[in-house]
Structures are given as C-alpha cells and as structure tokens.
C-alpha cells in the first residue's frame, strides 16, 4: 500500500547543461497520464502526488504542464496533483494563473523551487511567496519545496520559509534538506526544533545520502517525535522508485514508523 509523495509528469526538451551537448537525462520521464498510471500499476503505488517536471531553465515548460497534472487527477483518483509555481517576479503573471487552478478538486500541493532563480529572502520574490502561501492556506494545500546544498536552495535559505509560514501552512521539504550539509543541519536538530515549536514541517528521503535515512529513523526513535512527519518519495524520473523504496523500507521496517512513512502521513498531507 505504497504512497509516493513526490514524482513528476511531463517530458522536457533536451538542453545543453553545463556547456555540453543538448541532453535528456530523465529518460524515464512520462509524457502521458496513461504512461504514469502504468508505472503506478507496475510499482504497486496506490497513491501518488504528481508535479510538473522541471529542470530546464525555461519555466514556461513546467507552467504548461500544470494542465496535464490537473488532467491526471481527474483521470484517476489515485493521483493527487501539485501545481508548478515560481517566486520570481518575471513569472508573477504565470504564477497567478497557476494559482487559479488551486480550486481543482485533485490539487493538494503547490510546488516551489529556487533552482531556476529567486530566493526566499529576496524582496522581489516576497509578493509571489506571500501569494503562494496565502493560496495554500485558503485551500488547505501543502507547499512542496525543493532543497539542495548551497545557493538559494540551501536549507539555511529555505528554512526561513518554515519560520515565516509554517505556523499556518504545511511545508514539505524535499530531499531531507539536500546533501551532506542539509542532512547534518536538519537531522542534527533543526527539523526537531521546528516540530517542538509547532511548525508544520515534513520531509522525505529522496536523493538522501546513504547514512541519512538510518540516522533520521534513529533520531525519531530516540526523541519520540517526527514519526508522522516523514514520507516516502521516489522523485521519478529524477530519482529511482525501486532504489528509494528498498532503502527506506530497510530502515523503517514494517512497524508503526513504516505505516506512517508509506501510508498515513501521505494521507494527512495529500488526502
């Protein structure tokens, strides 16, 4: 009874990353809802939160995929949708249009990433961030935020969103803080400090370095909190469902923590 709290839908154009030739590294990206459903059937994924694919430095592609995500939620009630939004001021009009789709019944999250620009404390981004979180509060949605080491996606930067908004809106911090530094900061105390302060903060272990899921599970057991704030996520097509599932299952076993990680916490956030 697997719930996948983070995967993507849509095919992006090839792009010359890092000065190389145009490539499409996400080779398991799915262009259609039928292909997504077939993957879920093959995996045994009972429910999934599906978000527009992104990564190419042209956000118009990801904004355009919002309609496909809405279609997916309407095709199969196992699918919950997350809408692509942007904090950048130049994307304000597109974000406003995306937020209008928040009323669709299958939408359960708003996706926010600083990988393509903007910053949590950038004054030019604050109006868009306020609008995104206000929409999430109005429609009882979770805000899904990418984390990775350094720059604007570092947990030091993204963490300010928790301080600013997580009293009234649920935040799902993807990738367990992002890399070695993020894991150290989050598991070493910050995640649990936020929970103790009553912040509505959640995370998943996609992309996590091998030691981190073990350490997080041990800290949850030692501290007695956080068991219902951790989710399984594959991040397909950028992650690997089989590998992510096997690694996290080995850590959490098949007891109460497993029930929360693979089933009930997803249901709390995404219905």
Buried (B, 14 or more C-beta within 10 A) or exposed (E): EBBBBBBBBBBBEEBEEEEEEEEEEBEEBBEBBEBBBEBBEEBEBBBBBBBBBBBBEEBEBBBEBBBBBBBBBBBBEBBBBBBBBBBBBEBBEBBEEBBEBBEBEBBBBBBBBBEBBBBBEBEEBBEBBEBBBBBBBEBEBBBBBBBBBEEBBBBBBBBBBBEBBBEEBBBBBBBBBBBEBBBBBBBEEBBBEBBEEEBBBBBBBBBBEEEBBBBBBEBBEEBEEBBBBBBBBBBBBBBBBEEBBEBBBEBBEEEEBBBBBBBBBBEBBBE
